[in-house]
Amino acid sequence: MSANQLGNESTSVNRVGLVCAIAAHVMWGLFPIYWRQIEGADSMELASHRIVWSFVTLAIILPVCLRMGWWGGWRAISASLRDKRVWTLYSVAAVMIGINWAAFLWAVNHGRVLEASLGYYINPLFNVLLGVVFLGERLGRWQWIAVAMAAIGVGVMAVGSGGIPWVSLAMATSFSIYGLVKKKVSLPVLVGLMLEVSILFLPAAIYLGLRVQNGVSALQFGSPMVTTMLLMAGFITISPLALFAVAVRRVDLSLIGILQYVGPTLQFLVGAVMYSEPLDQNRITGFVFVWAALVIFVTATSHASRKNKDASRKNKEVSPGQDDASEPNRRQAEPAIEST
């Protein structure tokens, strides 16, 4: 195969990955519109439907994928599932993603999409703080400035609204802990999600059963469209995850890091423009601080990443044999990225 053919194939792969990444984040950004259309279901019922139908959907899809040899097939996955540590960590992850989904759906149901978007805006900064506390990571001066500015922005909103935006903080905190836990495990994205919803399946199914027994379930009195949308909750949850799993293997992590702000930006526009949620002076000021913090943070992080790459390239030129030998270890140490 010629160099031009190799280059064209690489470009095609990158283009597919970029389209999948953008599609995933656009879907996440437009999620509030979907869930807002389901009338008569409270946030816990919506979260429970999301868990139950994700379980059902994955129970259909995953056996087919594993039979085809994906992720090493049944043997590789079953070996991981025999590890008690995997179950412990995924139990924590399951609780965190359950809290995140419930908080997000509560915000959507109560006309607080802007607070949901704020939660996802500040989530990367929470990730950084957890990395400093639990993983011993170090931040540069400008990264600390970005964290401080985001804290000021949240404080301004808290003072202006007369209370702390607990939904935003609950979403950011739960998803940050979720991400921290997932750094300790290495199951494929959809297999990990199956394990999480399996852990949550029984309480979610019991809750839905009680809603039906009491005659207050949206499945009982909802329109055919509502029923269909509830049954599609699993597919809607899994689709962007599958797209993201394709993207993360084909697109640079630095670009993935920038694209993660597409979702909360679309949520902000949905809340502010489509649903006309109030944007008073304090909330605008708070968002400006958060947006400025993210610009500073992304710029500082990108600069630090370029410096590390330059240093690595120079080391390779000095001692190529040693650097090549360490390359597999470096790749193995790279954290897996997952989002929901």
N, C-alpha and C positions, 0 to 999 in steps of 0.2 A: 504494500500500500504506500502511495506517495505521500510526501509531506503535506501537499495541498489537500489530499483526501483526509489525512489525519486532522488537519486544521479545520476542515469543513465539518467533520464528525464531532470534534470538540465543541465547535460553535453551535452545532445543532443541539447537542446535549445541554449546553449552558442555556440556550434559548428555551428549551423545554423546562428546565429547572426554574428559570426566571418566571415563566408563565405560571407554573404551578405555585411558586411562592406568592406571586401577586394575587392569584385566584384564591389561595387559602386565606390571606390576610383580608381581602375584600369580603369574603364570606363571613369571617369573624366580625368585621366592621359593620356588616349589615344584619347581624344576628338580632339586634333589638327589634327590627321591623318584623321578623318572622315570629318571635315569641309574643310580640305585642298583639298580633292578630288572633291569638288563642284566648278567647274570652271565657270567663267562668272558672278558670283554673288559677289557684294561688301559686306562689313561688315554689312551695314545697312539692305541690303536685307536679308542676312543670319539671322540677329537678328530678323527681322520682320517675316520671315518664322518660326523661332523658337517659337515666341510668338503666331502666328496665329494657327499653327498646334498643339502646346501644348494646346491651348484653345479648339480646336476641339476634340483632344484625351481625354482630361479631361471631356469635355461635354458628352462624350460617357460613360466613366468609372465611374465617380462619382455618377450619379443617380443610377446606379446598386448597388454600394457599400452602399449608403445611404439607399436604399430600403431594403438592407439586415441587416440594423441596425448598420452599422459601425459608430464609433464616436458618438453614441447616436442617429443616424438617422436624418431625415429631421428636426424634431422638435428642437433638440439641436443646429444644425447648423443655422437654420433660426433665432433662438433667438439671436445668436451671431451676425448675419448679420444685425440685427435691431439696433445695437449699432453704433452710428456715430463715436465714437472713433476708433472702429475697421476699418472702412472705411478710416479714416484719416491716421492712422498708416500704413495700407496696401497700401495706395496711395504713401506714402513716400518710402515704401519698393519696390513698383513696379518701381518707377523711379530709385532707386539705382540698382536693379537687371537688369534693362534695360541698364543702363550705363555700368555695369559690363560685360554683354553679348556682347555689342557693342565693348567695348575696347578689350575683349578677342578675338573676331572674327577679329577685325582690326589687332591685333598682329599676328594671324595665317595667315591672307591673305598677310601680308607684311613681312613675314619671320622673325618674332620676337617672336618665341615660347619661347625662353630663357627668354625674358622679361615678358612673361605671367607667366612662372613658378616662376620667382622672385616675381611677384605680390602675388601669392598664398603662397609663403614661408613667406613673411613679413606680410601677413594678420593677423595671430594670434597675432603678436606683436602690430599691430594697434588695434586689439580688446582690448588688455590689456590697451593701452593708453586711449582709449575711456571709458573703465571701470573706470579708475582713474579719468578722467575728469568729466564724467556724472553720474557715479554710486557710486562715493566715495570709490572705491576699493583701497586697499593698496598693494604696491609691496615690496618684500624683496630686500635686497641689490643685490643679484645675478640676480634677475629678471631685476632690473634697469641696471645692467651691460650688460645683454643680449640685452636689447633695445638699449643701446648705441652702442654696437658692430654692430648691424644690421644697425643703422644709419650710422656708419662709412663705412660699406660695400656698402650701396647705394651711399654714397658720393664718394667713390673711383670709382665706375662705372660711376657716373655723370662726374667726372673730366676726367676720361680716355676717355669717349665717346664724350666729348665736350658738353654735355647737360644732363639734369635730365631725368631719365627713366620714363617719364610721363605715359606711358602705365601701367607700374608696379604700380606706385603710384595711378593711377586712379582706377585700379582693386582692390587694397588693400583697398583704402579709401571707395569706393562705397560698397564693400562687408562687410567692418567693420560697416559702418553705417546701412547697411541692417541687419546685425546680432544684432546690438544694438536695432533697432526698433522692431525686431521680439521677443526680450526679453520681450516686453511690451504686447504682444498678445499671445493667446494660441490656435489658430485654428490648427487642424491637418496639417501635412506637405503638403499633396496634395490638401487639401481644401484651404490652404493659397496660394499655387501656383496658383490655379484656380482663386482666387480673384485677384491676381497680374496680371495675363495675361489677365483677363477680363478688368482690368483698362487700360492695354496697347493695347488691341485688336484693337480698332477703329483706332488710329494713325498708327499702324502697317499695318492694312488692307488697309488704304488709301495709304500708301507708296507703298505697293505692287501693288495696282490698278494703281497708276501713272506710275510705272515701266512697267506694261503691256501696258498701254495706249501709252507710248512713244516707245514701241517696244524694250525695253532693258532688259526685265526680263529674268532671267535664265530659267524660266519655258517655255519660247517661243522658245528659240534657243538651249537649253541644250540637251544633249543626254538623252535617256531613263533612264540611270543610274543616271544622275544628277537630273532629275525630281523625280525619286523614292526616292533619298536621301533627297531632299527637303521636300517631303510629309512625310517622316519618321522623320523629325526634332522634332516633338512633342514626339513621342515614345522614341527617343534617349535622349531627355531632361528628360523625366519623369522616365525612367527605373532606373537610378542610385539613383534618389530621393526615389523611392519606396523601393529599396533595403536598402538604408540608414535608412529609417523610420522603417523597420523591425529590422535592426541591433541595432539602438540606444535604443530599448526596451529590448534587450537581452544581450548587451555587456556593460561592465563597461565604464563609461565616460572617465576614464583615458586612457583606451586602444583606445577608439575612438579618443581621442586627439592626440595620437601618430600616428594612422593610417592616420590622415589627411595629413601627409607629403608624403604619397605614391603617391598621384596625382601629385603634383608639381615635385617630383623626376622623375616620368615617363615623364612628360612634358619636363623636362630638358634633359633627355636622348633622347627624340624624336627630340628636337631642335638641340642638339649637335651632335648626332650620325646619326640619320636618315636624317635630313635636312642639316647637316654640317654648321650650323650657326657659325659665327666666335667666337672663345673663346680666346681673347687676354689676355695679362697678367693682365690688370686692371680688366677685367670682372672676370677672375678666382679668383683674390685676393678678389674682392667684394663678390663673392659667398662663398668663404672660410669664410669670416667674418660673413656672414648671417648664414651659416651652423653651425659655432661655437656658434653663438648667440642662435640658436634653440636648440642645445644640452644643453647649459647652462640653457636655459629657461625651457625646459622639465624636466631636472634633478631637478632644484630648485622647480618647481611647484609640481613635484611628491613627493619630500621630504616634502614640506609644507602640502600636502594632507595627507601623512602618519602621520605626527605629529597631524593633526586635528582629524584623525580617532582614534589615540591612546588616545588623550585627551577625545574624545567622549566616547570611551570604558571605560576609567577610571571613567568618570562621571556616566556612566550607572551602574558600579559596586557599586558606592557609593550610588546612589539613583535611582534604576531601575524603580520605579513607575513613577517618574517625567520625566525620559528620554523617557519611553515608551509613555507617554501622549503627549510628544512633537514631536514624530516621524512623525505623519502625516503632521504636519506643516513643518518639515524639508524637507520632500519629496516634499511637494507642492512648497517650495521655490526654489527647484533645477531648474536651467534654462533649457529650451528646446533647443536642438541642431538641427540645420538645415543647410543644405548645398545645393549648387546648382552646 
